[in-house]
Amino acid sequence: MNEARSGPASRPADNPAAAEEIGVGPHPQPWPDDPRLDPELLRDGDRRNVADRYRYWANAAILADLDTRRHPFHVAIENWNHDMNIGTVVRNANAFAAEEVHIVGRRKWNRRGAMVTDRYQHIRHHPTIDDLVAWAEDEDLPLVGIDNLPGSVPLESVALPLRCVLLLGQEGPGLSDAARAAVGMVCSISQYGSTRSINAGVASGIAMHTWIRQHAEPPSESA
């Protein structure tokens, strides 16, 4: 398992000791008798960017635990030109325990921004908007567009469905014409400065947290 060794490589080059403050070192022996724990992490230490409760847990065990308490919303993003924001969308989805991330368009995406959270997040690919729509209809999930379009309603004033798919467009052009036609409503994020838009990664975090504020309880100390 190479993940335990990936943390130190990400530390600032001018401060090699900084990474030693991230995570924990090798676990003292005797090791706990817990099937969720990874022997290599116990032996070498766990420098991953995971919550303390998951220290030394194997990736599969973390994923399985998250699956017991995910929220019933999904997030989708169009990917026609290798959108650089998708990694951030995945990272946000992991932070807010989204059910799944759906990538519409190109299958390949830049994982750098995900900061390895894609290892703990379910990701589904749809070649076209029509494929996403068909899947959502089968799951009885309404599509909610997130974009600053004429006729959109402020996200701050909308009651989001408990079960839904939050759909974001490609960075730059926003929701495609096909996506606009597919969604039941479009929600805008109010802005007060001079810029006309915020990037899709930031917008996804705002949209997901809006859902959290409306439908989720604060996490327990053990979560």
LINPEUR-V173245 format. One record per residue. N is the residue number from 0. RES is the residue in one letter. SS is DSSP state (2 for helix, 1 for strand, 0 for the rest). PHI is phi as a letter, one per 20 degrees, with the letter a starting at -180 (none if undefined). D_LAST is the distance of its C-alpha to the last C-alpha in whole Angstrom. Layout:
BEGIN
((N;RES;SS;PHI;D_LAST) (N;RES;SS;PHI;D_LAST))
END
This chain:
BEGIN
((0;M;0;none;25) (1;N;0;e;25) (2;E;2;f;22) (3;A;2;f;22) (4;R;2;e;25) (5;S;2;e;24) (6;G;2;f;23) (7;P;2;g;26) (8;A;2;f;28) (9;S;0;e;26) (10;R;0;f;27) (11;P;0;g;30) (12;A;0;f;33) (13;D;0;e;34) (14;N;0;b;31) (15;P;0;f;31) (16;A;0;e;29) (17;A;2;f;26) (18;A;2;f;24) (19;E;2;f;25) (20;E;2;e;22) (21;I;0;e;20) (22;G;0;m;17) (23;V;1;c;19) (24;G;0;e;22) (25;P;0;g;23) (26;H;0;f;22) (27;P;0;f;24) (28;Q;0;e;26) (29;P;0;f;26) (30;W;0;f;23) (31;P;0;f;20) (32;D;0;e;21) (33;D;0;b;18) (34;P;0;f;19) (35;R;0;f;16) (36;L;1;e;17) (37;D;0;e;20) (38;P;2;g;23) (39;E;2;f;24) (40;L;2;f;21) (41;L;2;f;21) (42;R;2;f;25) (43;D;2;d;25) (44;G;0;o;22) (45;D;1;c;19) (46;R;0;d;19) (47;R;0;f;17) (48;N;0;e;15) (49;V;0;c;12) (50;A;0;f;9) (51;D;2;g;10) (52;R;2;f;7) (53;Y;2;d;10) (54;R;0;g;13) (55;Y;0;m;16) (56;W;1;f;14) (57;A;0;f;17) (58;N;2;g;16) (59;A;2;f;17) (60;A;2;f;14) (61;I;2;f;12) (62;L;2;g;13) (63;A;2;f;14) (64;D;2;f;10) (65;L;2;f;9) (66;D;2;f;13) (67;T;0;e;11) (68;R;0;b;9) (69;R;0;f;12) (70;H;0;e;13) (71;P;0;e;17) (72;F;1;d;19) (73;H;1;d;20) (74;V;1;c;22) (75;A;1;c;25) (76;I;1;b;28) (77;E;1;f;31) (78;N;1;c;32) (79;W;0;e;36) (80;N;0;c;37) (81;H;0;l;34) (82;D;0;g;32) (83;M;0;f;30) (84;N;0;e;27) (85;I;2;f;26) (86;G;2;g;23) (87;T;2;f;22) (88;V;2;f;21) (89;V;2;f;19) (90;R;2;f;17) (91;N;2;f;17) (92;A;2;f;16) (93;N;2;f;13) (94;A;2;f;12) (95;F;0;d;12) (96;A;0;l;11) (97;A;0;f;15) (98;E;0;f;16) (99;E;0;b;19) (100;V;1;d;21) (101;H;1;d;25) (102;I;1;d;28) (103;V;1;d;31) (104;G;1;o;34) (105;R;0;f;34) (106;R;0;f;32) (107;K;0;f;32) (108;W;0;b;30) (109;N;0;e;29) (110;R;0;e;26) (111;R;2;g;26) (112;G;2;f;24) (113;A;2;f;21) (114;M;0;l;20) (115;V;0;m;20) (116;T;2;f;17) (117;D;2;f;19) (118;R;2;f;18) (119;Y;2;d;15) (120;Q;0;c;16) (121;H;0;f;19) (122;I;1;c;22) (123;R;1;c;25) (124;H;1;d;29) (125;H;1;c;31) (126;P;0;f;35) (127;T;0;c;36) (128;I;2;f;35) (129;D;2;g;37) (130;D;2;f;34) (131;L;2;f;31) (132;V;2;f;33) (133;A;2;f;34) (134;W;2;f;31) (135;A;2;f;29) (136;E;2;f;32) (137;D;2;f;31) (138;E;0;e;28) (139;D;0;l;29) (140;L;0;d;27) (141;P;1;f;29) (142;L;1;e;29) (143;V;1;d;28) (144;G;1;f;30) (145;I;1;c;29) (146;D;0;a;32) (147;N;0;e;34) (148;L;0;d;37) (149;P;0;g;40) (150;G;0;n;39) (151;S;0;f;36) (152;V;1;d;34) (153;P;1;f;31) (154;L;2;g;28) (155;E;2;f;27) (156;S;2;d;29) (157;V;0;d;28) (158;A;0;e;26) (159;L;0;f;24) (160;P;0;f;24) (161;L;0;f;21) (162;R;0;d;22) (163;C;1;a;24) (164;V;1;c;24) (165;L;1;e;24) (166;L;1;d;27) (167;L;1;d;28) (168;G;0;e;32) (169;Q;1;f;33) (170;E;0;g;33) (171;G;0;o;36) (172;P;0;f;38) (173;G;1;m;35) (174;L;0;f;35) (175;S;0;f;37) (176;D;2;g;40) (177;A;2;f;39) (178;A;2;f;35) (179;R;2;f;37) (180;A;2;f;39) (181;A;2;e;36) (182;V;0;e;33) (183;G;0;f;34) (184;M;1;b;33) (185;V;1;d;32) (186;C;1;d;30) (187;S;1;d;31) (188;I;0;d;29) (189;S;0;f;32) (190;Q;0;c;33) (191;Y;0;c;35) (192;G;0;d;36) (193;S;0;e;39) (194;T;0;f;37) (195;R;0;e;37) (196;S;0;b;34) (197;I;0;d;31) (198;N;0;f;30) (199;A;2;f;28) (200;G;2;f;25) (201;V;2;f;24) (202;A;2;f;25) (203;S;2;f;23) (204;G;2;f;20) (205;I;2;f;22) (206;A;2;f;22) (207;M;2;f;18) (208;H;2;f;17) (209;T;2;f;20) (210;W;2;f;19) (211;I;2;g;15) (212;R;2;f;17) (213;Q;2;e;19) (214;H;2;c;17) (215;A;0;d;13) (216;E;0;e;12) (217;P;0;g;10) (218;P;0;f;6) (219;S;0;f;5) (220;E;0;f;6) (221;S;0;e;4) (222;A;0;e;0))
END
